[in-house]
Amino acid sequence: MRGPRDRTFADKAYDSDALIGQIEAQGATPVIPWRENRNEPRDYDRQDYKKRNVVERFINVLKQSRRVATRYEKTARNFLGFVLFASTLVVLS
């Protein structure tokens, strides 16, 4: 089973040969959809990319909490606690 560090996720905007080469040189698999202007489309794992979209949407919903977006908490520990609390509220609703 592949671990989370075996893959690098990015948006279409990051589809460049230089970046893809760098990711592969580090031993990871790029999960980046190809741009429409690419001459030779590359393969990527569409199911993994869909999971990335779910996580991104969850983070955007989480940012709707004003306290998370403006980071009222002074310490990282308190901020993490509120992020976990807000995440629980989002999942339960």
Secondary structure, DSSP 4 states (H G I P E B T S, - for coil): ---GGGEEE--GGG--HHHHHHHHHTT-EEE-PPPTT-SSPPP--HHHHHHHHHHHHHHHHHTTSHHHHHT--SSHHHHHHHHHHHHHHHHH-
